[in-house]
Amino acid sequence: MLVLRECSRKQHGSNRIEVYTEMAEDMIPLGEKLRRRARATPDAPAVSCGEITLTCGQLEARANRIARALHRLGVKVGDLITIGLPNGTNFVEACWGVWKLGATPQPVSFRLPSSELEGIVDLAAPRLVIALEGMETNRRRVTVDDLLALSDDDRPLEPRVAPILKAASSGGSTGRPKLILSGSSGLAPAKATDYSGGWRFGLEETALIPAPLYHNGPFGCALETIVQDGHLVLMPRFDAEGVLIEIERRRATWVYMVPTMMTRIWRLPEEVRARYDVSSVRTLWHLAAPCPPWLKEAFIGWFGPDVIMELYGGTESQAWTNITGREWLEHRGSVGRVIVGEMSVFDADGKVLPAGEMGEVYMRRSEGSQPSYQYRGATARALPGGWESLGDIGYFDADGYLYLADRRTDMILVGGANVYPAEVEAAIDEHPLALSSAVVGLPHEDLGSSIHAIVQARPGLTAEALLAHLADRLVPYKCPRTIEFVEEPLRDDAGKVRRTRLRDERLVRLKIREGRT
């Protein structure tokens, strides 16, 4: 675990941050960290979900039993263990049981279709899979209850260090699975430290995470909460009013969200939002997807500019930015300045672009830093000099603040002009009857591509009304030529949308329709 200290300077056209880091003097295995916390505060709450709460002592005991059961099943240091569980205390105790053996949790969505699950499992080659009944794979599958039944010995094991902290999985925009193996090992500071940098975790935070733990952001923040001696509060699934209920009920001080969640909460009737006391929240992070400016401004007005925080980066962790709400009001639309690593914007020929010019965002680790990740099943989009891209388009302003447009692969070329779906979606989602949207490009004989908007809306929204709303917000060539209303959400609880899949489905429909005519 690294404690960030300071500061920034620009170098050779890149936005570089010189980050001075200091390693805690006494680093210990994650399993040993939990053991010491349980010994010091056995009755303090460690993790809650719904009406279930595990104290530090209970989490330690159950993780030890799980670790011993996994050991009996042949799990060794360095093994990957696929975990396909919904949010809950079982997910957390399974991960800590894996870490206690020096193995690596590899979370996947418990809702994955079997073909996608098999692709990830084949790539990971885990020793076994911890998942719900009915989630079958070609590897041995066990439930948490199976593991607890296999061992009632809750004594701690000899400390072991996982060489890889975690292994995130991703289908990506192409649908091909890949693993992102962390460059960190399973170590933590022996003592929690109260610091204002990084994720702004203080000591003994009550952190509410309503997002699914199988995504990297929520997973990492859940781990950090327990490492920082905090109380981790999970939700089985996201519910807009339920988040406000949990904030008031738990007196949550630290909250993780994605813009989709923020939109659904803001769309609650004003009298419902006003019903709950959210004054305990000192830090509210949003990340994982672009946040429309109108929505960000609404949350800054509600929670205050010093509470709202935003981060941009990838699971790969080569570099990242952050921005406070107060900074954002002065740099509206920015995702902040680089605080770790380096980022630069390049043109199609691989040349660094000056401030104000749009190009592809590349990033790399600071000089002398160890690699932050390793791919399995994919290769990085890279340029000479160690620069790697996550596929985002954007630009830096003269003050070093980064502004993102959209993903490179999602850009739509309309009559020779670039249209970024995220901009159109933000304008659509600003309509009070819109719940979520996704914009894709469809073939057009004259323009090359046309804008097609897929919209989940409340009853009463018509295409005519939506186009009138957009006419005041977008230039004509960015407005949708066709609008399709759907009933199902277009983004998952982590704020992710698979535009490629949505586009492919509509292309198939077009071909069928043309075949019939």
VMD Tcl script that draws the C-alpha trace (Angstrom):
set ca {
  {0.00 0.00 0.00}
  {1.37 3.41 -0.96}
  {0.79 6.70 0.77}
  {0.77 9.60 -1.72}
  {2.57 12.75 -0.61}
  {3.11 15.26 -3.42}
  {3.38 17.07 -6.15}
  {3.37 17.90 -9.92}
  {5.48 19.19 -12.80}
  {5.20 19.04 -16.59}
  {7.84 17.40 -18.71}
  {8.32 17.08 -22.47}
  {4.70 17.85 -23.32}
  {3.31 15.24 -20.96}
  {1.33 15.81 -17.81}
  {3.60 14.17 -15.33}
  {3.23 13.88 -11.61}
  {6.26 13.32 -9.47}
  {4.70 11.15 -6.78}
  {6.85 10.62 -3.74}
  {5.77 7.42 -2.07}
  {6.72 5.88 1.17}
  {6.18 2.26 2.02}
  {4.90 1.59 5.51}
  {7.77 0.20 7.52}
  {5.87 -2.85 8.66}
  {4.10 -4.51 5.72}
  {2.31 -7.75 6.51}
  {0.21 -10.30 4.59}
  {-3.46 -9.45 4.24}
  {-4.46 -12.52 6.24}
  {-2.22 -11.43 9.11}
  {-3.66 -7.91 8.89}
  {-7.17 -9.27 9.49}
  {-5.94 -11.49 12.33}
  {-4.38 -8.54 14.16}
  {-7.46 -6.39 13.67}
  {-9.71 -9.16 14.99}
  {-7.48 -9.59 18.02}
  {-7.51 -5.85 18.77}
  {-11.23 -5.16 18.12}
  {-13.06 -8.51 17.94}
  {-16.52 -6.99 18.40}
  {-16.17 -4.06 15.99}
  {-18.28 -4.40 12.82}
  {-16.23 -5.43 9.78}
  {-18.81 -5.97 7.03}
  {-22.59 -5.58 6.78}
  {-25.07 -6.39 4.06}
  {-28.78 -6.05 4.70}
  {-29.50 -7.39 8.17}
  {-26.29 -9.43 8.40}
  {-23.22 -8.02 10.11}
  {-19.95 -9.84 10.72}
  {-17.70 -8.50 13.44}
  {-13.96 -8.51 12.97}
  {-13.73 -11.63 15.10}
  {-16.42 -13.42 13.11}
  {-14.90 -12.48 9.74}
  {-11.50 -13.71 10.94}
  {-12.90 -17.02 12.18}
  {-14.91 -17.73 9.03}
  {-12.05 -16.72 6.74}
  {-9.77 -19.13 8.61}
  {-12.25 -21.99 8.19}
  {-12.57 -21.20 4.47}
  {-8.79 -21.05 4.08}
  {-8.35 -24.44 5.76}
  {-11.06 -25.94 3.57}
  {-9.43 -24.53 0.44}
  {-6.12 -25.97 1.59}
  {-7.73 -29.41 1.90}
  {-8.98 -28.99 -1.67}
  {-5.45 -28.40 -2.93}
  {-5.28 -24.60 -3.20}
  {-1.71 -23.31 -3.05}
  {0.12 -20.00 -2.91}
  {-0.24 -18.19 -6.22}
  {-3.34 -20.06 -7.42}
  {-6.20 -18.10 -8.96}
  {-9.61 -18.73 -7.40}
  {-12.62 -17.60 -9.43}
  {-15.34 -16.06 -7.25}
  {-18.83 -15.73 -8.73}
  {-20.95 -14.42 -5.87}
  {-23.41 -11.57 -5.40}
  {-22.66 -8.74 -3.00}
  {-22.79 -9.99 0.56}
  {-20.74 -11.09 3.52}
  {-20.00 -14.42 1.78}
  {-18.14 -12.59 -0.99}
  {-15.90 -10.79 1.51}
  {-15.14 -13.83 3.68}
  {-14.37 -15.91 0.58}
  {-11.80 -13.33 -0.60}
  {-10.12 -13.15 2.79}
  {-10.03 -16.94 2.99}
  {-8.27 -16.99 -0.38}
  {-5.78 -14.30 0.69}
  {-5.00 -16.18 3.89}
  {-3.68 -19.03 1.73}
  {-1.62 -16.67 -0.44}
  {-3.91 -17.26 -3.40}
  {-5.56 -14.64 -5.64}
  {-9.29 -13.81 -5.87}
  {-10.53 -13.55 -9.45}
  {-14.06 -12.09 -9.28}
  {-16.64 -12.59 -12.03}
  {-20.27 -11.59 -12.33}
  {-22.57 -14.25 -10.93}
  {-24.97 -13.35 -13.77}
  {-22.58 -14.27 -16.58}
  {-24.03 -16.48 -19.31}
  {-22.36 -19.88 -19.36}
  {-20.44 -19.27 -22.61}
  {-18.88 -16.05 -21.30}
  {-18.14 -17.63 -17.92}
  {-16.40 -20.57 -19.57}
  {-14.25 -18.23 -21.64}
  {-13.01 -16.44 -18.52}
  {-12.54 -19.63 -16.51}
  {-10.58 -21.26 -19.34}
  {-8.32 -18.21 -19.42}
  {-7.87 -18.03 -15.65}
  {-7.41 -21.77 -15.14}
  {-8.38 -21.46 -11.45}
  {-7.78 -24.21 -8.94}
  {-11.52 -24.09 -8.27}
  {-14.55 -21.81 -8.48}
  {-16.45 -20.42 -5.48}
  {-19.93 -19.66 -6.77}
  {-23.64 -20.07 -6.24}
  {-25.38 -23.33 -7.00}
  {-26.44 -23.40 -10.62}
  {-23.37 -21.50 -11.82}
  {-21.70 -24.48 -13.45}
  {-18.29 -24.54 -15.11}
  {-15.83 -27.18 -16.28}
  {-13.86 -26.56 -13.06}
  {-14.77 -27.79 -9.61}
  {-17.36 -25.47 -8.05}
  {-18.01 -25.06 -4.34}
  {-20.22 -22.71 -2.35}
  {-19.15 -20.83 0.76}
  {-21.41 -23.13 2.78}
  {-19.59 -26.14 1.29}
  {-16.28 -24.72 2.46}
  {-17.53 -23.89 5.94}
  {-18.94 -27.42 6.25}
  {-15.57 -28.87 5.23}
  {-13.68 -27.29 8.13}
  {-14.72 -26.08 11.59}
  {-11.13 -25.24 12.54}
  {-11.01 -21.45 12.85}
  {-7.40 -21.15 13.99}
  {-5.25 -18.85 11.86}
  {-2.80 -20.36 9.38}
  {0.83 -19.42 9.01}
  {0.89 -16.08 7.15}
  {1.20 -16.35 3.38}
  {1.54 -13.61 0.76}
  {-0.40 -13.73 -2.50}
  {2.09 -12.81 -5.26}
  {-0.84 -11.23 -7.17}
  {-3.30 -9.20 -5.13}
  {-6.30 -9.60 -7.46}
  {-7.19 -10.64 -10.99}
  {-9.93 -8.59 -12.60}
  {-11.80 -9.98 -15.58}
  {-13.26 -8.08 -18.48}
  {-15.13 -8.93 -21.62}
  {-14.20 -5.53 -23.04}
  {-15.99 -3.89 -25.94}
  {-15.12 -6.79 -28.24}
  {-16.57 -9.46 -25.98}
  {-13.28 -11.36 -25.86}
  {-12.34 -12.14 -22.26}
  {-9.16 -10.88 -20.67}
  {-7.64 -10.90 -17.23}
  {-5.88 -7.94 -15.66}
  {-3.48 -9.29 -13.06}
  {-2.53 -6.75 -10.43}
  {1.11 -5.74 -10.13}
  {0.71 -5.55 -6.34}
  {1.02 -8.45 -3.94}
  {-1.23 -9.34 -1.01}
  {0.38 -7.04 1.55}
  {-1.00 -4.28 3.77}
  {0.42 -1.86 6.34}
  {0.42 -3.41 9.80}
  {-1.25 -0.26 11.12}
  {-4.06 1.68 9.49}
  {-3.08 5.27 8.81}
  {-5.33 8.32 8.80}
  {-4.53 10.27 5.65}
  {-6.34 12.69 3.39}
  {-4.66 11.68 0.11}
  {-5.45 8.82 -2.25}
  {-9.00 7.62 -1.70}
  {-9.42 9.95 1.31}
  {-9.92 7.04 3.66}
  {-9.66 8.10 7.27}
  {-9.51 5.75 10.20}
  {-12.66 3.77 10.99}
  {-14.73 5.03 8.07}
  {-18.16 3.60 7.46}
  {-17.97 3.01 3.71}
  {-21.13 2.31 1.71}
  {-20.54 0.44 -1.56}
  {-23.77 -0.30 -3.47}
  {-21.91 -1.32 -6.64}
  {-21.15 -4.97 -7.52}
  {-17.87 -6.21 -6.05}
  {-17.01 -8.18 -9.17}
  {-15.98 -4.85 -10.73}
  {-12.49 -3.61 -9.94}
  {-13.36 -0.23 -8.42}
  {-15.82 -1.47 -5.79}
  {-13.62 -4.50 -5.11}
  {-10.54 -2.40 -4.41}
  {-12.46 0.08 -2.26}
  {-14.03 -2.74 -0.23}
  {-10.56 -4.14 0.44}
  {-9.23 -0.70 1.41}
  {-12.11 -0.19 3.85}
  {-11.21 -3.28 5.85}
  {-7.46 -2.61 5.63}
  {-8.15 0.88 7.01}
  {-10.07 -0.61 9.98}
  {-13.36 0.65 8.54}
  {-16.87 -0.75 8.52}
  {-17.75 -2.00 5.03}
  {-21.45 -1.70 4.18}
  {-22.63 -3.48 1.04}
  {-25.98 -3.58 -0.71}
  {-27.18 -6.87 -2.28}
  {-28.18 -4.85 -5.34}
  {-28.46 -1.16 -6.10}
  {-31.68 0.58 -5.12}
  {-31.89 4.37 -5.41}
  {-33.87 5.09 -2.25}
  {-32.12 2.19 -0.52}
  {-28.79 4.04 -0.80}
  {-30.23 7.01 1.08}
  {-31.75 4.68 3.65}
  {-28.37 3.03 4.25}
  {-26.52 6.35 4.48}
  {-28.88 7.51 7.22}
  {-29.12 4.14 8.95}
  {-25.37 3.47 9.06}
  {-24.26 7.12 9.31}
  {-22.04 6.39 6.30}
  {-19.04 8.68 5.97}
  {-17.62 7.42 2.64}
  {-19.69 6.43 -0.42}
  {-18.84 4.86 -3.79}
  {-21.10 5.55 -6.79}
  {-21.19 5.55 -10.56}
  {-23.12 8.13 -12.61}
  {-25.94 5.66 -13.37}
  {-26.62 5.40 -9.63}
  {-26.45 9.15 -9.22}
  {-28.98 9.64 -12.02}
  {-31.45 7.18 -10.49}
  {-31.10 8.78 -7.07}
  {-31.55 12.29 -8.48}
  {-34.64 11.15 -10.41}
  {-36.34 10.27 -7.12}
  {-39.05 12.77 -6.16}
  {-37.54 15.70 -4.30}
  {-39.60 14.94 -1.21}
  {-38.10 11.43 -1.11}
  {-34.52 12.72 -1.34}
  {-35.23 15.30 1.38}
  {-36.59 12.61 3.70}
  {-33.13 11.24 4.56}
  {-30.24 12.70 6.51}
  {-27.07 12.40 4.42}
  {-25.03 14.90 6.44}
  {-22.67 12.16 7.70}
  {-21.08 11.77 4.23}
  {-17.61 13.35 4.12}
  {-16.49 11.78 0.82}
  {-18.55 10.65 -2.18}
  {-16.59 9.21 -5.10}
  {-17.97 8.67 -8.58}
  {-16.06 6.92 -11.36}
  {-16.25 4.14 -13.99}
  {-18.21 6.20 -16.56}
  {-18.60 9.81 -17.74}
  {-20.75 11.97 -15.47}
  {-23.00 14.48 -17.25}
  {-22.18 18.03 -16.08}
  {-25.77 18.78 -15.07}
  {-25.79 15.72 -12.80}
  {-22.41 16.49 -11.27}
  {-23.51 20.05 -10.55}
  {-26.68 18.77 -8.89}
  {-24.69 16.50 -6.53}
  {-22.20 19.25 -5.72}
  {-25.14 21.47 -4.78}
  {-26.61 18.69 -2.64}
  {-23.57 17.30 -0.82}
  {-21.16 20.23 -1.13}
  {-18.11 20.84 -3.35}
  {-15.63 19.41 -0.84}
  {-17.46 16.07 -0.59}
  {-17.75 15.13 -4.28}
  {-14.66 13.44 -5.75}
  {-14.05 11.98 -9.21}
  {-11.34 9.61 -10.45}
  {-10.31 8.63 -13.96}
  {-8.07 5.66 -14.63}
  {-8.25 2.01 -15.55}
  {-8.03 -1.32 -13.82}
  {-4.50 -1.41 -15.23}
  {-3.55 1.49 -12.88}
  {-0.71 2.88 -15.01}
  {-1.84 6.39 -14.07}
  {-4.90 8.19 -12.83}
  {-6.41 11.60 -12.24}
  {-8.74 12.99 -9.66}
  {-10.66 16.20 -9.11}
  {-12.60 17.69 -6.22}
  {-16.02 19.22 -6.64}
  {-14.58 22.63 -5.89}
  {-11.96 22.26 -8.64}
  {-14.60 21.01 -11.04}
  {-16.66 24.18 -10.65}
  {-13.63 26.05 -12.01}
  {-12.87 23.41 -14.69}
  {-16.35 22.26 -15.63}
  {-16.34 18.91 -17.43}
  {-12.79 17.94 -16.45}
  {-11.82 14.65 -14.82}
  {-8.93 16.36 -13.07}
  {-5.16 16.49 -13.06}
  {-2.82 13.51 -13.08}
  {-1.88 12.48 -9.53}
  {-0.09 9.19 -10.25}
  {1.97 8.26 -13.30}
  {2.01 10.19 -16.57}
  {-0.57 10.95 -19.25}
  {-0.27 12.59 -22.67}
  {-2.52 13.09 -25.67}
  {-1.24 11.78 -29.02}
  {-2.40 12.19 -32.60}
  {-2.87 9.34 -35.08}
  {0.81 9.53 -36.06}
  {2.02 9.04 -32.49}
  {2.98 12.69 -31.86}
  {2.25 14.46 -28.57}
  {-0.44 17.12 -28.98}
  {-0.33 20.52 -27.25}
  {-2.91 21.72 -24.74}
  {-6.35 22.17 -26.20}
  {-6.01 19.65 -29.05}
  {-8.08 16.47 -29.05}
  {-6.40 13.10 -29.43}
  {-6.01 9.67 -27.88}
  {-5.05 9.60 -24.20}
  {-2.00 7.45 -23.40}
  {-0.54 6.79 -19.96}
  {2.44 5.15 -18.34}
  {3.97 4.51 -14.95}
  {6.40 7.04 -13.51}
  {10.06 6.37 -14.19}
  {11.45 3.64 -11.96}
  {8.04 2.27 -10.95}
  {7.24 -1.42 -11.11}
  {4.61 -2.58 -13.66}
  {1.11 -2.04 -12.31}
  {-0.52 -4.95 -14.12}
  {-0.12 -7.83 -16.55}
  {-2.65 -8.88 -19.19}
  {-3.69 -12.43 -19.83}
  {-5.64 -12.90 -23.04}
  {-4.93 -9.42 -24.44}
  {-2.16 -7.03 -25.41}
  {-1.97 -3.33 -24.69}
  {-2.50 -0.66 -27.35}
  {0.92 0.93 -27.04}
  {3.38 3.48 -28.38}
  {7.17 3.56 -27.94}
  {8.36 4.82 -24.59}
  {6.05 2.70 -22.47}
  {2.88 4.62 -23.38}
  {-0.36 2.59 -23.28}
  {-3.93 3.55 -24.15}
  {-7.26 2.53 -22.68}
  {-8.93 3.82 -25.84}
  {-10.17 7.18 -24.57}
  {-10.22 10.43 -26.56}
  {-9.61 13.74 -24.83}
  {-7.42 16.80 -24.33}
  {-5.57 18.70 -21.61}
  {-6.13 22.38 -20.95}
  {-3.33 24.84 -20.23}
  {-3.58 24.13 -16.49}
  {-3.09 20.37 -16.92}
  {-6.74 19.38 -16.44}
  {-7.91 16.45 -18.57}
  {-11.22 16.49 -20.49}
  {-12.56 13.27 -22.03}
  {-14.77 12.98 -25.10}
  {-15.44 9.26 -25.46}
  {-13.94 5.89 -26.31}
  {-11.99 5.77 -29.57}
  {-13.90 2.69 -30.72}
  {-17.29 4.28 -29.95}
  {-16.78 7.45 -32.01}
  {-19.26 7.84 -34.88}
  {-18.32 9.56 -38.14}
  {-21.34 11.45 -39.51}
  {-20.78 13.17 -42.84}
  {-17.10 13.59 -42.00}
  {-17.76 15.01 -38.50}
  {-16.88 13.21 -35.27}
  {-19.75 12.49 -32.90}
  {-19.01 11.15 -29.43}
  {-21.88 9.05 -28.03}
  {-21.22 10.12 -24.45}
  {-22.00 13.75 -25.32}
  {-25.32 12.82 -26.94}
  {-26.21 10.46 -24.09}
  {-25.51 13.18 -21.52}
  {-27.91 15.51 -23.32}
  {-30.60 12.81 -23.54}
  {-30.23 11.84 -19.88}
  {-30.77 15.46 -18.86}
  {-34.44 15.11 -19.85}
  {-36.44 14.52 -16.65}
  {-38.25 11.51 -18.14}
  {-35.08 9.78 -19.39}
  {-33.67 7.03 -17.18}
  {-30.74 5.79 -19.29}
  {-29.58 5.90 -22.87}
  {-27.06 4.48 -25.32}
  {-26.13 6.00 -28.66}
  {-24.73 3.97 -31.56}
  {-23.96 4.58 -35.21}
  {-25.91 2.78 -37.92}
  {-25.03 2.67 -41.63}
  {-26.32 5.58 -43.72}
  {-26.04 5.68 -47.51}
  {-25.35 9.41 -47.71}
  {-23.68 10.31 -44.38}
  {-21.74 7.09 -43.77}
  {-23.31 6.70 -40.32}
  {-26.40 8.03 -38.63}
  {-27.03 8.55 -34.92}
  {-29.39 6.02 -33.36}
  {-30.49 6.62 -29.75}
  {-31.74 3.79 -27.55}
  {-33.59 5.24 -24.58}
  {-35.08 3.83 -21.39}
  {-37.65 6.36 -20.24}
  {-40.57 6.97 -17.96}
  {-44.04 6.86 -19.55}
  {-44.90 9.94 -21.56}
  {-41.63 10.67 -23.33}
  {-42.03 10.79 -27.10}
  {-39.44 11.02 -29.86}
  {-40.74 14.46 -30.80}
  {-40.40 15.76 -27.25}
  {-36.93 14.33 -26.89}
  {-35.75 15.86 -30.18}
  {-37.13 19.25 -29.10}
  {-35.16 18.88 -25.86}
  {-31.98 18.02 -27.77}
  {-32.37 20.87 -30.27}
  {-31.36 23.31 -27.53}
  {-28.33 21.25 -26.51}
  {-26.76 19.72 -29.61}
  {-25.84 20.92 -33.08}
  {-28.09 19.30 -35.72}
  {-25.59 16.71 -36.98}
  {-25.24 15.30 -33.43}
  {-28.99 14.84 -32.95}
  {-30.35 11.31 -33.41}
  {-31.98 10.52 -36.73}
  {-33.76 7.56 -35.13}
  {-34.92 6.93 -31.56}
  {-35.81 3.58 -30.04}
  {-37.51 3.28 -26.65}
  {-36.83 0.22 -24.49}
  {-38.01 -0.90 -21.08}
  {-34.82 -2.47 -19.73}
  {-31.87 -0.51 -18.25}
  {-29.05 0.08 -20.73}
  {-26.26 0.27 -18.16}
  {-25.44 -2.19 -15.43}
  {-25.07 -1.28 -11.77}
  {-21.43 -0.39 -12.39}
  {-22.43 2.15 -15.04}
  {-21.10 0.08 -17.94}
  {-22.77 -0.07 -21.36}
  {-21.74 -2.35 -24.21}
  {-22.41 -0.21 -27.24}
  {-20.81 -2.72 -29.61}
  {-23.29 -5.41 -28.62}
  {-26.24 -2.99 -28.87}
  {-25.11 -1.89 -32.33}
  {-24.58 -5.45 -33.54}
  {-28.08 -6.44 -32.41}
  {-29.59 -3.57 -34.39}
  {-27.50 -4.37 -37.46}
  {-28.88 -7.91 -37.40}
  {-32.41 -6.51 -37.26}
  {-31.67 -4.25 -40.23}
  {-30.38 -7.18 -42.28}
  {-33.46 -9.25 -41.45}
  {-35.72 -6.36 -42.38}
  {-33.89 -5.79 -45.67}
  {-34.08 -9.50 -46.43}
  {-37.84 -9.46 -45.98}
  {-38.24 -6.51 -48.33}
}
mol new
graphics top color blue
foreach p $ca { graphics top sphere $p radius 0.5 }
foreach p [lrange $ca 0 end-1] q [lrange $ca 1 end] { graphics top cylinder $p $q radius 0.2 }
display resetview
